[in-house]
Structures are given as structure tokens and as C-alpha cells.
Amino acid sequence: MKKIIIAAISASIAMAGGFTSKYSSETISVKEALKLKDDAKVVLEGKIKSHIKSDKYEFIDKNGDVIIIEIDNKKWDNITVNEDTPLRIRGEIDKDFTKTEIDVDSVEVVK
């Protein structure tokens, strides 16, 4: 009887919900990100190559591929970076007819 109760409790715990991030836990390359559909959630690692204007930056991954990213001031979370700072960005693909960019939701320094 005890085994049946334990099995039932275990099964209900296994079926219980939990946290699932809206972001993939895997980082992808810029090349892979460029192939995704609009609004796809992404995680990339690399560096900011240059500041274009306002909240637009060129982001380069370890393969040397580049994509434009948009980081609103409030998304910086009080961190300061330069061209040599390794970053992990989380955001979503912003695709239209002529360009693909990433609208960044969070920025973190990779240590």
C-alpha cells in the first residue's frame, strides 16, 4: 500500500508545472538568428563592435558575423561595456522586408 501511495505522489510531482523560460537556454550564432522568423526569442553571445546611433549597435559573435541590435537605455541595467567586453544578450528577432535586427530585452557581462 505504501508503494502505491509513494508512486502516486511521485507521479503527481513529476506532472506538476514549473518554470519555463521564454528564451531558449542555448546560445545561437548570428548566422542562425538571421534565419529565424520575426519575434523569435534568442540568446546570443559576443561583443558590441560599434555604436551606430541612439540605441542601435553592431553586435559581432565569435564567428565574426554581425547583426544590428537595439538596446533601450533602461535595458543596460547600470552596466558599462566597451568593444572588448564579452556579452550575453537576450531578445527577439525584429524582421522586416529589408533588414533583420534584435530587439534586446537584457544584457549581461559574460564572466
N, CA, C and O atoms as CSV, one atom per row, in Angstrom:
chain,resi,resn,atom,element,x,y,z
A,1,MET,N,N,0.819,-1.189,0.000
A,1,MET,CA,C,0.000,0.000,0.000
A,1,MET,C,C,0.866,1.257,0.000
A,1,MET,O,O,0.585,2.221,-0.712
A,2,LYS,N,N,1.932,1.230,0.817
A,2,LYS,CA,C,2.822,2.381,0.885
A,2,LYS,C,C,3.464,2.647,-0.474
A,2,LYS,O,O,3.625,3.803,-0.865
A,3,LYS,N,N,3.833,1.591,-1.198
A,3,LYS,CA,C,4.451,1.741,-2.510
A,3,LYS,C,C,3.496,2.407,-3.488
A,3,LYS,O,O,3.924,3.216,-4.312
A,4,ILE,N,N,2.229,2.086,-3.414
A,4,ILE,CA,C,1.233,2.679,-4.311
A,4,ILE,C,C,1.086,4.163,-4.017
A,4,ILE,O,O,1.020,4.975,-4.940
A,5,ILE,N,N,1.036,4.521,-2.756
A,5,ILE,CA,C,0.900,5.928,-2.358
A,5,ILE,C,C,2.143,6.708,-2.798
A,5,ILE,O,O,2.027,7.803,-3.346
A,6,ILE,N,N,3.308,6.153,-2.561
A,6,ILE,CA,C,4.551,6.815,-2.963
A,6,ILE,C,C,4.603,6.975,-4.479
A,6,ILE,O,O,5.008,8.029,-4.970
A,7,ALA,N,N,4.208,5.968,-5.215
A,7,ALA,CA,C,4.194,6.040,-6.681
A,7,ALA,C,C,3.220,7.119,-7.154
A,7,ALA,O,O,3.522,7.858,-8.091
A,8,ALA,N,N,2.068,7.214,-6.518
A,8,ALA,CA,C,1.068,8.216,-6.908
A,8,ALA,C,C,1.578,9.623,-6.614
A,8,ALA,O,O,1.395,10.537,-7.418
A,9,ILE,N,N,2.211,9.791,-5.471
A,9,ILE,CA,C,2.772,11.105,-5.114
A,9,ILE,C,C,3.899,11.471,-6.091
A,9,ILE,O,O,3.979,12.609,-6.554
A,10,SER,N,N,4.751,10.517,-6.396
A,10,SER,CA,C,5.850,10.761,-7.338
A,10,SER,C,C,5.326,11.153,-8.707
A,10,SER,O,O,5.857,12.066,-9.340
A,11,ALA,N,N,4.289,10.471,-9.169
A,11,ALA,CA,C,3.712,10.769,-10.477
A,11,ALA,C,C,3.117,12.171,-10.499
A,11,ALA,O,O,3.269,12.896,-11.482
A,12,SER,N,N,2.437,12.559,-9.414
A,12,SER,CA,C,1.825,13.885,-9.387
A,12,SER,C,C,2.888,14.974,-9.307
A,12,SER,O,O,2.704,16.054,-9.867
A,13,ILE,N,N,3.985,14.712,-8.630
A,13,ILE,CA,C,5.090,15.677,-8.575
A,13,ILE,C,C,5.724,15.802,-9.954
A,13,ILE,O,O,6.045,16.909,-10.388
A,14,ALA,N,N,5.905,14.693,-10.639
A,14,ALA,CA,C,6.516,14.715,-11.968
A,14,ALA,C,C,5.644,15.474,-12.957
A,14,ALA,O,O,6.172,16.088,-13.884
A,15,MET,N,N,4.321,15.454,-12.787
A,15,MET,CA,C,3.422,16.140,-13.698
A,15,MET,C,C,3.192,17.588,-13.296
A,15,MET,O,O,2.576,18.339,-14.052
A,16,ALA,N,N,3.665,17.999,-12.136
A,16,ALA,CA,C,3.464,19.362,-11.673
A,16,ALA,C,C,4.190,20.327,-12.597
A,16,ALA,O,O,5.187,19.965,-13.221
A,17,GLY,N,N,3.695,21.546,-12.685
A,17,GLY,CA,C,4.289,22.569,-13.547
A,17,GLY,C,C,5.616,23.043,-12.998
A,17,GLY,O,O,6.134,22.514,-12.014
A,18,GLY,N,N,6.136,24.022,-13.640
A,18,GLY,CA,C,7.401,24.602,-13.226
A,18,GLY,C,C,7.709,25.791,-14.098
A,18,GLY,O,O,6.878,26.203,-14.907
A,19,PHE,N,N,8.855,26.329,-13.949
A,19,PHE,CA,C,9.265,27.498,-14.720
A,19,PHE,C,C,9.830,27.074,-16.060
A,19,PHE,O,O,10.676,26.182,-16.133
A,20,THR,N,N,9.363,27.710,-17.115
A,20,THR,CA,C,9.915,27.522,-18.445
A,20,THR,C,C,10.187,28.903,-19.015
A,20,THR,O,O,9.264,29.698,-19.194
A,21,SER,N,N,11.432,29.187,-19.295
A,21,SER,CA,C,11.798,30.493,-19.820
A,21,SER,C,C,11.269,30.676,-21.231
A,21,SER,O,O,11.160,29.714,-21.991
A,22,LYS,N,N,10.943,31.910,-21.576
A,22,LYS,CA,C,10.513,32.187,-22.940
A,22,LYS,C,C,11.699,32.216,-23.891
A,22,LYS,O,O,11.523,32.276,-25.107
A,23,TYR,N,N,12.909,32.175,-23.338
A,23,TYR,CA,C,14.124,32.147,-24.141
A,23,TYR,C,C,14.673,30.737,-24.195
A,23,TYR,O,O,14.545,29.967,-23.243
A,24,SER,N,N,15.279,30.413,-25.306
A,24,SER,CA,C,15.984,29.142,-25.394
A,24,SER,C,C,17.174,29.235,-24.460
A,24,SER,O,O,17.769,30.305,-24.329
A,25,SER,N,N,17.533,28.149,-23.812
A,25,SER,CA,C,18.690,28.188,-22.920
A,25,SER,C,C,19.987,28.123,-23.719
A,25,SER,O,O,21.064,28.398,-23.190
A,26,GLU,N,N,19.880,27.762,-24.982
A,26,GLU,CA,C,21.062,27.659,-25.821
A,26,GLU,C,C,21.362,28.982,-26.500
A,26,GLU,O,O,20.462,29.658,-26.998
A,27,THR,N,N,22.633,29.342,-26.514
A,27,THR,CA,C,23.013,30.499,-27.300
A,27,THR,C,C,23.134,30.064,-28.749
A,27,THR,O,O,23.534,28.939,-29.048
A,28,ILE,N,N,22.784,30.968,-29.634
A,28,ILE,CA,C,22.877,30.668,-31.054
A,28,ILE,C,C,23.799,31.685,-31.708
A,28,ILE,O,O,24.146,32.701,-31.105
A,29,SER,N,N,24.187,31.409,-32.933
A,29,SER,CA,C,25.066,32.324,-33.660
A,29,SER,C,C,24.225,33.394,-34.353
A,29,SER,O,O,23.010,33.259,-34.499
A,30,VAL,N,N,24.901,34.451,-34.773
A,30,VAL,CA,C,24.241,35.494,-35.550
A,30,VAL,C,C,23.676,34.892,-36.837
A,30,VAL,O,O,22.561,35.218,-37.245
A,31,LYS,N,N,24.446,34.022,-37.465
A,31,LYS,CA,C,24.004,33.397,-38.716
A,31,LYS,C,C,22.691,32.630,-38.508
A,31,LYS,O,O,21.793,32.689,-39.348
A,32,GLU,N,N,22.587,31.911,-37.385
A,32,GLU,CA,C,21.350,31.189,-37.072
A,32,GLU,C,C,20.208,32.164,-36.782
A,32,GLU,O,O,19.073,31.940,-37.203
A,33,ALA,N,N,20.514,33.243,-36.063
A,33,ALA,CA,C,19.494,34.233,-35.718
A,33,ALA,C,C,18.909,34.878,-36.969
A,33,ALA,O,O,17.711,35.152,-37.029
A,34,LEU,N,N,19.752,35.120,-37.961
A,34,LEU,CA,C,19.288,35.756,-39.197
A,34,LEU,C,C,18.283,34.896,-39.958
A,34,LEU,O,O,17.532,35.418,-40.783
A,35,LYS,N,N,18.254,33.594,-39.699
A,35,LYS,CA,C,17.343,32.671,-40.386
A,35,LYS,C,C,16.000,32.530,-39.675
A,35,LYS,O,O,15.064,31.965,-40.239
A,36,LEU,N,N,15.893,33.031,-38.453
A,36,LEU,CA,C,14.675,32.845,-37.662
A,36,LEU,C,C,13.559,33.785,-38.094
A,36,LEU,O,O,13.794,34.788,-38.769
A,37,LYS,N,N,12.355,33.443,-37.696
A,37,LYS,CA,C,11.185,34.256,-38.012
A,37,LYS,C,C,11.088,35.446,-37.069
A,37,LYS,O,O,11.700,35.464,-36.001
A,38,ASP,N,N,10.315,36.430,-37.480
A,38,ASP,CA,C,10.061,37.614,-36.673
A,38,ASP,C,C,9.509,37.215,-35.303
A,38,ASP,O,O,8.690,36.303,-35.188
A,39,ASP,N,N,9.969,37.908,-34.283
A,39,ASP,CA,C,9.538,37.722,-32.891
A,39,ASP,C,C,10.092,36.469,-32.218
A,39,ASP,O,O,9.723,36.184,-31.078
A,40,ALA,N,N,10.965,35.709,-32.883
A,40,ALA,CA,C,11.574,34.540,-32.243
A,40,ALA,C,C,12.474,35.013,-31.101
A,40,ALA,O,O,13.209,35.989,-31.247
A,41,LYS,N,N,12.412,34.321,-29.973
A,41,LYS,CA,C,13.251,34.641,-28.821
A,41,LYS,C,C,14.648,34.062,-29.038
A,41,LYS,O,O,14.788,32.922,-29.481
A,42,VAL,N,N,15.684,34.849,-28.725
A,42,VAL,CA,C,17.059,34.417,-28.961
A,42,VAL,C,C,17.968,34.776,-27.799
A,42,VAL,O,O,17.699,35.701,-27.033
A,43,VAL,N,N,19.059,34.014,-27.689
A,43,VAL,CA,C,20.150,34.312,-26.769
A,43,VAL,C,C,21.430,34.229,-27.591
A,43,VAL,O,O,21.696,33.207,-28.222
A,44,LEU,N,N,22.228,35.302,-27.588
A,44,LEU,CA,C,23.476,35.335,-28.333
A,44,LEU,C,C,24.604,35.785,-27.421
A,44,LEU,O,O,24.385,36.521,-26.458
A,45,GLU,N,N,25.803,35.339,-27.730
A,45,GLU,CA,C,26.995,35.803,-27.025
A,45,GLU,C,C,27.955,36.396,-28.028
A,45,GLU,O,O,28.112,35.889,-29.138
A,46,GLY,N,N,28.595,37.476,-27.624
A,46,GLY,CA,C,29.548,38.148,-28.486
A,46,GLY,C,C,29.928,39.486,-27.881
A,46,GLY,O,O,29.943,39.650,-26.661
A,47,LYS,N,N,30.235,40.443,-28.753
A,47,LYS,CA,C,30.669,41.766,-28.305
A,47,LYS,C,C,30.006,42.830,-29.162
A,47,LYS,O,O,29.587,42.576,-30.291
A,48,ILE,N,N,29.922,44.019,-28.600
A,48,ILE,CA,C,29.445,45.141,-29.386
A,48,ILE,C,C,30.637,45.661,-30.177
A,48,ILE,O,O,31.658,46.053,-29.611
A,49,LYS,N,N,30.486,45.656,-31.485
A,49,LYS,CA,C,31.560,46.091,-32.385
A,49,LYS,C,C,31.605,47.607,-32.480
A,49,LYS,O,O,32.681,48.206,-32.475
A,50,SER,N,N,30.416,48.234,-32.569
A,50,SER,CA,C,30.376,49.696,-32.671
A,50,SER,C,C,28.984,50.218,-32.316
A,50,SER,O,O,27.988,49.496,-32.354
A,51,HIS,N,N,28.963,51.495,-31.971
A,51,HIS,CA,C,27.712,52.201,-31.701
A,51,HIS,C,C,27.327,52.910,-32.987
A,51,HIS,O,O,28.101,53.720,-33.497
A,52,ILE,N,N,26.160,52.625,-33.518
A,52,ILE,CA,C,25.727,53.223,-34.782
A,52,ILE,C,C,25.075,54.577,-34.528
A,52,ILE,O,O,25.541,55.603,-35.024
A,53,LYS,N,N,24.005,54.571,-33.759
A,53,LYS,CA,C,23.314,55.804,-33.373
A,53,LYS,C,C,22.300,55.480,-32.296
A,53,LYS,O,O,21.815,54.352,-32.211
A,54,SER,N,N,21.986,56.443,-31.493
A,54,SER,CA,C,20.961,56.321,-30.474
A,54,SER,C,C,21.073,54.985,-29.734
A,54,SER,O,O,22.023,54.783,-28.979
A,55,ASP,N,N,20.113,54.064,-29.940
A,55,ASP,CA,C,20.121,52.784,-29.239
A,55,ASP,C,C,20.463,51.616,-30.160
A,55,ASP,O,O,20.134,50.472,-29.848
A,56,LYS,N,N,21.121,51.889,-31.297
A,56,LYS,CA,C,21.491,50.858,-32.278
A,56,LYS,C,C,22.994,50.585,-32.214
A,56,LYS,O,O,23.815,51.501,-32.145
A,57,TYR,N,N,23.324,49.288,-32.239
A,57,TYR,CA,C,24.721,48.858,-32.139
A,57,TYR,C,C,24.968,47.719,-33.117
A,57,TYR,O,O,24.043,46.996,-33.487
A,58,GLU,N,N,26.222,47.562,-33.533
A,58,GLU,CA,C,26.625,46.392,-34.289
A,58,GLU,C,C,27.131,45.361,-33.288
A,58,GLU,O,O,28.000,45.661,-32.469
A,59,PHE,N,N,26.596,44.160,-33.353
A,59,PHE,CA,C,26.960,43.072,-32.454
A,59,PHE,C,C,27.665,42.007,-33.275
A,59,PHE,O,O,27.180,41.618,-34.337
A,60,ILE,N,N,28.815,41.531,-32.788
A,60,ILE,CA,C,29.590,40.526,-33.508
A,60,ILE,C,C,29.747,39.290,-32.626
A,60,ILE,O,O,30.066,39.398,-31.442
A,61,ASP,N,N,29.520,38.114,-33.215
A,61,ASP,CA,C,29.678,36.873,-32.449
A,61,ASP,C,C,31.079,36.305,-32.658
A,61,ASP,O,O,31.896,36.899,-33.362
A,62,LYS,N,N,31.353,35.163,-32.051
A,62,LYS,CA,C,32.693,34.568,-32.106
A,62,LYS,C,C,33.086,34.132,-33.517
A,62,LYS,O,O,34.268,33.935,-33.798
A,63,ASN,N,N,32.100,33.980,-34.407
A,63,ASN,CA,C,32.377,33.587,-35.788
A,63,ASN,C,C,32.665,34.778,-36.686
A,63,ASN,O,O,33.018,34.609,-37.853
A,64,GLY,N,N,32.516,35.985,-36.143
A,64,GLY,CA,C,32.756,37.191,-36.923
A,64,GLY,C,C,31.537,37.693,-37.667
A,64,GLY,O,O,31.634,38.642,-38.444
A,65,ASP,N,N,30.373,37.062,-37.440
A,65,ASP,CA,C,29.140,37.500,-38.086
A,65,ASP,C,C,28.531,38.663,-37.294
A,65,ASP,O,O,28.615,38.708,-36.067
A,66,VAL,N,N,27.921,39.594,-38.020
A,66,VAL,CA,C,27.437,40.839,-37.419
A,66,VAL,C,C,25.934,40.985,-37.625
A,66,VAL,O,O,25.396,40.617,-38.670
A,67,ILE,N,N,25.266,41.532,-36.604
A,67,ILE,CA,C,23.849,41.870,-36.689
A,67,ILE,C,C,23.637,43.172,-35.925
A,67,ILE,O,O,24.350,43.461,-34.964
A,68,ILE,N,N,22.665,43.944,-36.354
A,68,ILE,CA,C,22.310,45.178,-35.647
A,68,ILE,C,C,21.408,44.815,-34.476
A,68,ILE,O,O,20.463,44.038,-34.615
A,69,ILE,N,N,21.716,45.393,-33.318
A,69,ILE,CA,C,20.883,45.183,-32.131
A,69,ILE,C,C,20.394,46.533,-31.620
A,69,ILE,O,O,21.046,47.560,-31.804
A,70,GLU,N,N,19.256,46.506,-30.986
A,70,GLU,CA,C,18.683,47.715,-30.401
A,70,GLU,C,C,18.566,47.507,-28.899
A,70,GLU,O,O,17.883,46.595,-28.434
A,71,ILE,N,N,19.251,48.375,-28.143
A,71,ILE,CA,C,19.225,48.284,-26.675
A,71,ILE,C,C,18.719,49.604,-26.114
A,71,ILE,O,O,19.423,50.612,-26.172
A,72,ASP,N,N,17.512,49.608,-25.575
A,72,ASP,CA,C,16.993,50.798,-24.913
A,72,ASP,C,C,17.837,51.085,-23.675
A,72,ASP,O,O,18.371,50.166,-23.055
A,73,ASN,N,N,17.955,52.363,-23.319
A,73,ASN,CA,C,18.783,52.756,-22.173
A,73,ASN,C,C,18.440,51.999,-20.894
A,73,ASN,O,O,19.340,51.623,-20.142
A,74,LYS,N,N,17.159,51.769,-20.636
A,74,LYS,CA,C,16.755,51.094,-19.396
A,74,LYS,C,C,17.156,49.615,-19.365
A,74,LYS,O,O,17.150,49.000,-18.299
A,75,LYS,N,N,17.504,49.041,-20.521
A,75,LYS,CA,C,17.887,47.626,-20.591
A,75,LYS,C,C,19.344,47.387,-20.200
A,75,LYS,O,O,19.749,46.243,-19.994
A,76,TRP,N,N,20.133,48.458,-20.096
A,76,TRP,CA,C,21.554,48.305,-19.756
A,76,TRP,C,C,21.755,47.890,-18.303
A,76,TRP,O,O,22.803,47.345,-17.955
A,77,ASP,N,N,20.774,48.138,-17.463
A,77,ASP,CA,C,20.839,47.724,-16.058
A,77,ASP,C,C,22.120,48.171,-15.357
A,77,ASP,O,O,22.733,47.411,-14.608
A,78,ASN,N,N,22.507,49.413,-15.615
A,78,ASN,CA,C,23.660,50.052,-14.959
A,78,ASN,C,C,25.005,49.378,-15.214
A,78,ASN,O,O,25.912,49.491,-14.389
A,79,ILE,N,N,25.153,48.680,-16.341
A,79,ILE,CA,C,26.465,48.132,-16.668
A,79,ILE,C,C,27.099,48.989,-17.761
A,79,ILE,O,O,26.408,49.573,-18.596
A,80,THR,N,N,28.413,49.048,-17.737
A,80,THR,CA,C,29.172,49.781,-18.745
A,80,THR,C,C,30.070,48.793,-19.454
A,80,THR,O,O,30.750,47.990,-18.815
A,81,VAL,N,N,30.073,48.851,-20.780
A,81,VAL,CA,C,30.857,47.913,-21.576
A,81,VAL,C,C,31.651,48.671,-22.631
A,81,VAL,O,O,31.401,49.847,-22.897
A,82,ASN,N,N,32.617,47.971,-23.228
A,82,ASN,CA,C,33.333,48.505,-24.379
A,82,ASN,C,C,33.439,47.397,-25.429
A,82,ASN,O,O,32.823,46.341,-25.291
A,83,GLU,N,N,34.225,47.648,-26.477
A,83,GLU,CA,C,34.328,46.688,-27.578
A,83,GLU,C,C,34.951,45.351,-27.177
A,83,GLU,O,O,34.821,44.368,-27.907
A,84,ASP,N,N,35.618,45.303,-26.041
A,84,ASP,CA,C,36.283,44.074,-25.596
A,84,ASP,C,C,35.483,43.288,-24.563
A,84,ASP,O,O,35.915,42.217,-24.138
A,85,THR,N,N,34.332,43.796,-24.157
A,85,THR,CA,C,33.537,43.159,-23.115
A,85,THR,C,C,32.671,42.047,-23.702
A,85,THR,O,O,31.820,42.314,-24.550
A,86,PRO,N,N,32.878,40.790,-23.259
A,86,PRO,CA,C,32.021,39.701,-23.742
A,86,PRO,C,C,30.630,39.806,-23.114
A,86,PRO,O,O,30.490,39.979,-21.904
A,87,LEU,N,N,29.606,39.696,-23.966
A,87,LEU,CA,C,28.227,39.883,-23.514
A,87,LEU,C,C,27.344,38.700,-23.882
A,87,LEU,O,O,27.620,37.945,-24.814
A,88,ARG,N,N,26.284,38.573,-23.118
A,88,ARG,CA,C,25.184,37.664,-23.466
A,88,ARG,C,C,23.948,38.550,-23.589
A,88,ARG,O,O,23.588,39.256,-22.647
A,89,ILE,N,N,23.311,38.510,-24.738
A,89,ILE,CA,C,22.098,39.299,-24.925
A,89,ILE,C,C,20.915,38.358,-25.116
A,89,ILE,O,O,21.034,37.293,-25.723
A,90,ARG,N,N,19.776,38.778,-24.583
A,90,ARG,CA,C,18.523,38.042,-24.741
A,90,ARG,C,C,17.537,39.020,-25.366
A,90,ARG,O,O,17.425,40.170,-24.942
A,91,GLY,N,N,16.838,38.550,-26.364
A,91,GLY,CA,C,15.885,39.434,-27.019
A,91,GLY,C,C,15.062,38.693,-28.034
A,91,GLY,O,O,14.905,37.473,-27.967
A,92,GLU,N,N,14.532,39.455,-28.987
A,92,GLU,CA,C,13.709,38.837,-30.014
A,92,GLU,C,C,14.066,39.406,-31.379
A,92,GLU,O,O,14.505,40.548,-31.511
A,93,ILE,N,N,13.864,38.583,-32.368
A,93,ILE,CA,C,14.138,38.962,-33.749
A,93,ILE,C,C,13.120,40.012,-34.191
A,93,ILE,O,O,11.920,39.874,-33.954
A,94,ASP,N,N,13.618,41.054,-34.831
A,94,ASP,CA,C,12.774,42.092,-35.412
A,94,ASP,C,C,13.079,42.108,-36.908
A,94,ASP,O,O,14.086,42.662,-37.347
A,95,LYS,N,N,12.195,41.493,-37.671
A,95,LYS,CA,C,12.439,41.287,-39.100
A,95,LYS,C,C,11.418,42.043,-39.924
A,95,LYS,O,O,10.218,42.006,-39.649
A,96,ASP,N,N,11.924,42.742,-40.955
A,96,ASP,CA,C,11.020,43.318,-41.942
A,96,ASP,C,C,11.566,42.995,-43.330
A,96,ASP,O,O,12.446,42.144,-43.459
A,97,PHE,N,N,11.069,43.646,-44.351
A,97,PHE,CA,C,11.438,43.292,-45.726
A,97,PHE,C,C,12.921,43.489,-46.037
A,97,PHE,O,O,13.497,42.733,-46.820
A,98,THR,N,N,13.533,44.491,-45.434
A,98,THR,CA,C,14.905,44.838,-45.820
A,98,THR,C,C,15.969,44.504,-44.787
A,98,THR,O,O,17.156,44.501,-45.114
A,99,LYS,N,N,15.579,44.223,-43.555
A,99,LYS,CA,C,16.602,44.012,-42.521
A,99,LYS,C,C,16.112,43.086,-41.413
A,99,LYS,O,O,14.914,42.898,-41.201
A,100,THR,N,N,17.086,42.524,-40.723
A,100,THR,CA,C,16.817,41.725,-39.529
A,100,THR,C,C,17.672,42.282,-38.403
A,100,THR,O,O,18.887,42.420,-38.548
A,101,GLU,N,N,17.043,42.598,-37.292
A,101,GLU,CA,C,17.734,43.122,-36.115
A,101,GLU,C,C,17.270,42.334,-34.896
A,101,GLU,O,O,16.369,41.500,-34.975
A,102,ILE,N,N,17.913,42.624,-33.762
A,102,ILE,CA,C,17.481,42.033,-32.495
A,102,ILE,C,C,17.090,43.155,-31.550
A,102,ILE,O,O,17.870,44.073,-31.294
A,103,ASP,N,N,15.880,43.068,-31.039
A,103,ASP,CA,C,15.408,43.989,-30.012
A,103,ASP,C,C,15.774,43.357,-28.672
A,103,ASP,O,O,15.177,42.362,-28.262
A,104,VAL,N,N,16.755,43.941,-27.999
A,104,VAL,CA,C,17.336,43.333,-26.811
A,104,VAL,C,C,16.485,43.607,-25.573
A,104,VAL,O,O,16.086,44.741,-25.308
A,105,ASP,N,N,16.216,42.526,-24.818
A,105,ASP,CA,C,15.475,42.630,-23.559
A,105,ASP,C,C,16.404,42.714,-22.358
A,105,ASP,O,O,16.081,43.366,-21.365
A,106,SER,N,N,17.574,42.048,-22.445
A,106,SER,CA,C,18.527,42.099,-21.337
A,106,SER,C,C,19.946,41.928,-21.843
A,106,SER,O,O,20.199,41.271,-22.852
A,107,VAL,N,N,20.868,42.545,-21.104
A,107,VAL,CA,C,22.301,42.476,-21.423
A,107,VAL,C,C,23.016,42.041,-20.160
A,107,VAL,O,O,22.746,42.561,-19.077
A,108,GLU,N,N,23.932,41.082,-20.294
A,108,GLU,CA,C,24.752,40.705,-19.147
A,108,GLU,C,C,26.188,40.458,-19.602
A,108,GLU,O,O,26.444,39.996,-20.713
A,109,VAL,N,N,27.099,40.780,-18.713
A,109,VAL,CA,C,28.513,40.554,-18.986
A,109,VAL,C,C,28.809,39.085,-18.735
A,109,VAL,O,O,28.441,38.542,-17.693
A,110,VAL,N,N,29.476,38.438,-19.693
A,110,VAL,CA,C,29.866,37.040,-19.546
A,110,VAL,C,C,31.196,37.004,-18.826
A,110,VAL,O,O,32.170,37.614,-19.267
A,111,LYS,N,N,31.231,36.284,-17.712
A,111,LYS,CA,C,32.463,36.221,-16.917
A,111,LYS,C,C,33.188,34.934,-17.132
A,111,LYS,O,O,34.245,34.715,-16.540
